[in-house]
Amino acid sequence: MYEKTYPNKRFKHTAEFLQKHISTDSNILDLGVENPFTPIMKNLGYQVKNTTGEDLDLNTTALENSNTEVVTAFEIFEHLLSPFTVLQSIKANKLVASIPLRLWFSPAYRSKTDMWDRHYHEFEDWQFDWLLEKAGWKILAREKWTNPTKKLGIRPILRWFTPRYYIVYAERI
């Protein structure tokens, strides 16, 4: 189902983590519009509804009105100005969230062509843990993985050893 190429390695890790912690009879609200990972979750047996593209910094109605048991947020919090507000607005009792980690050897990501595709936050793992805990979540499981590339250079070599992605399973306190 997955190749060992980007983003398939990320999808494979994410799917395995999700299956380890969330049963397929759970209803999921996935933050963000439907994306390439949505059909993967559906093919695994999850019932998934996505948010519709609203600016979650300004409008958390979808979270407040959702009756799903689980919220997933895969690489979404780094795009928000106020992830704390979003985390507090989630009504579900379970959360699976992943983020790209801040890399000391690489600047924060910012698309040159898409004004919405930029990272306002690139967290270190302890910062994301603290944010979740402050917003009322207890982390029960966590994993990190690297994102190596086949390019030459110092940064590509560092990517073989430096974790790039961080995923957590948390429950509401």
C-alpha positions as CSV (number, residue, x, y, z in Angstrom):
1,M,0.0,0.0,0.0
2,Y,2.9,2.4,0.7
3,E,6.2,2.9,-1.0
4,K,9.3,4.0,0.8
5,T,9.0,7.5,-0.7
6,Y,7.8,10.8,0.6
7,P,5.0,11.2,1.7
8,N,4.3,7.4,1.8
9,K,6.8,6.8,4.6
10,R,5.0,9.4,6.7
11,F,1.6,8.0,5.7
12,K,2.7,4.5,6.7
13,H,3.9,5.6,10.1
14,T,0.8,7.6,10.7
15,A,-1.5,4.8,9.7
16,E,0.3,2.3,11.9
17,F,0.2,4.6,14.9
18,L,-3.5,5.4,14.3
19,Q,-4.4,1.7,14.1
20,K,-2.4,1.0,17.3
21,H,-4.4,3.5,19.3
22,I,-7.8,4.0,17.7
23,S,-10.3,1.2,16.8
24,T,-11.9,1.3,13.4
25,D,-15.4,1.6,14.8
26,S,-14.5,5.1,16.0
27,N,-15.9,8.2,14.2
28,I,-13.1,10.6,13.3
29,L,-13.2,14.4,12.7
30,D,-10.0,15.1,10.8
31,L,-8.9,18.7,11.0
32,G,-8.3,20.2,7.5
33,V,-9.9,19.6,4.2
34,E,-9.9,16.1,2.6
35,N,-6.4,15.3,1.7
36,P,-4.3,12.3,0.4
37,F,-4.4,10.6,3.8
38,T,-8.2,10.8,4.1
39,P,-8.8,7.8,1.7
40,I,-6.1,5.8,3.5
41,M,-8.0,6.2,6.7
42,K,-11.3,5.2,5.0
43,N,-9.6,2.2,3.4
44,L,-8.5,1.1,6.9
45,G,-12.1,1.1,8.0
46,Y,-12.4,4.5,9.8
47,Q,-15.4,6.7,9.3
48,V,-13.9,10.1,8.6
49,K,-15.3,13.5,8.3
50,N,-13.0,16.5,7.5
51,T,-13.4,20.1,8.3
52,T,-14.4,22.2,5.3
53,G,-11.5,24.6,5.0
54,E,-12.7,27.2,7.5
55,D,-10.0,29.2,9.3
56,L,-9.8,27.3,12.6
57,D,-8.0,30.2,14.2
58,L,-11.2,32.3,13.8
59,N,-13.9,29.7,13.6
60,T,-14.0,26.6,15.8
61,T,-17.7,25.8,15.3
62,A,-16.9,22.5,13.5
63,L,-15.0,21.3,16.6
64,E,-17.5,22.6,19.1
65,N,-20.5,21.0,17.2
66,S,-18.8,17.7,16.4
67,N,-20.0,14.5,18.2
68,T,-17.1,12.3,17.1
69,E,-15.1,10.3,19.6
70,V,-11.7,11.1,18.0
71,V,-10.1,14.1,16.4
72,T,-7.1,13.7,14.1
73,A,-4.8,16.5,13.2
74,F,-2.0,15.5,10.9
75,E,0.5,18.3,10.2
76,I,-2.1,21.1,10.9
77,F,-1.1,22.8,14.1
78,E,2.0,24.3,12.7
79,H,-0.2,26.2,10.3
80,L,-2.3,27.8,13.0
81,L,-1.6,31.0,14.8
82,S,-3.4,29.8,17.9
83,P,-3.3,26.0,18.2
84,F,-4.1,26.3,21.9
85,T,-7.6,27.7,21.2
86,V,-8.2,24.9,18.7
87,L,-7.0,22.2,21.2
88,Q,-9.3,23.6,23.9
89,S,-12.3,23.7,21.5
90,I,-12.1,20.0,20.7
91,K,-15.1,18.1,22.3
92,A,-13.8,14.6,21.5
93,N,-12.1,12.7,24.2
94,K,-9.3,11.3,22.0
95,L,-6.8,13.0,19.8
96,V,-4.2,11.8,17.4
97,A,-1.9,14.6,16.2
98,S,1.3,14.8,14.3
99,I,3.6,17.7,13.6
100,P,6.8,18.3,11.7
101,L,9.5,19.0,14.3
102,R,11.7,22.1,14.3
103,L,15.0,21.3,12.7
104,W,18.0,23.2,14.0
105,F,19.6,23.1,10.6
106,S,16.7,24.2,8.5
107,P,14.5,27.4,8.6
108,A,10.7,27.2,9.1
109,Y,8.8,26.1,6.0
110,R,7.2,28.9,4.0
111,S,5.8,28.4,0.5
112,K,6.8,31.0,-2.0
113,T,3.6,30.5,-4.0
114,D,0.8,29.8,-1.5
115,M,0.2,32.3,1.3
116,W,-1.7,29.7,3.4
117,D,1.0,27.1,3.2
118,R,3.5,28.2,5.8
119,H,4.5,27.2,9.3
120,Y,3.8,29.7,12.0
121,H,5.1,27.2,14.6
122,E,7.7,24.5,14.3
123,F,7.7,22.8,17.6
124,E,10.3,20.8,19.5
125,D,8.6,17.7,21.0
126,W,8.6,19.1,24.6
127,Q,6.9,22.3,23.3
128,F,4.1,20.4,21.7
129,D,3.7,18.2,24.8
130,W,3.4,21.3,26.9
131,L,0.9,22.9,24.6
132,L,-1.3,19.7,24.7
133,E,-1.0,19.4,28.5
134,K,-1.9,23.1,29.0
135,A,-4.9,22.7,26.7
136,G,-6.2,19.8,28.8
137,W,-4.8,16.7,27.1
138,K,-2.8,13.8,28.6
139,I,-0.3,12.2,26.2
140,L,-0.5,8.4,26.4
141,A,1.7,7.5,23.5
142,R,4.3,9.2,21.2
143,E,6.6,8.4,18.4
144,K,9.2,10.2,16.2
145,W,10.6,9.3,12.8
146,T,13.1,10.6,10.3
147,N,12.5,11.8,6.8
148,P,15.7,11.0,4.8
149,T,16.1,12.1,1.3
150,K,18.4,10.8,-1.5
151,K,20.0,14.1,-2.1
152,L,23.6,15.0,-1.4
153,G,24.6,17.6,1.1
154,I,24.9,18.3,4.8
155,R,21.2,18.8,5.5
156,P,20.1,15.6,3.6
157,I,22.7,13.7,5.6
158,L,21.4,15.2,8.9
159,R,17.8,14.2,7.9
160,W,18.9,10.5,8.1
161,F,19.6,10.9,11.8
162,T,17.3,13.8,13.0
163,P,13.7,13.0,13.6
164,R,11.4,15.2,11.5
165,Y,7.9,14.0,12.5
166,Y,6.3,13.6,15.9
167,I,3.0,11.9,16.6
168,V,1.0,11.6,19.8
169,Y,-2.1,9.9,21.1
170,A,-3.7,11.9,23.9
171,E,-6.9,11.8,25.9
172,R,-8.9,14.6,27.4
173,I,-8.0,15.0,31.1
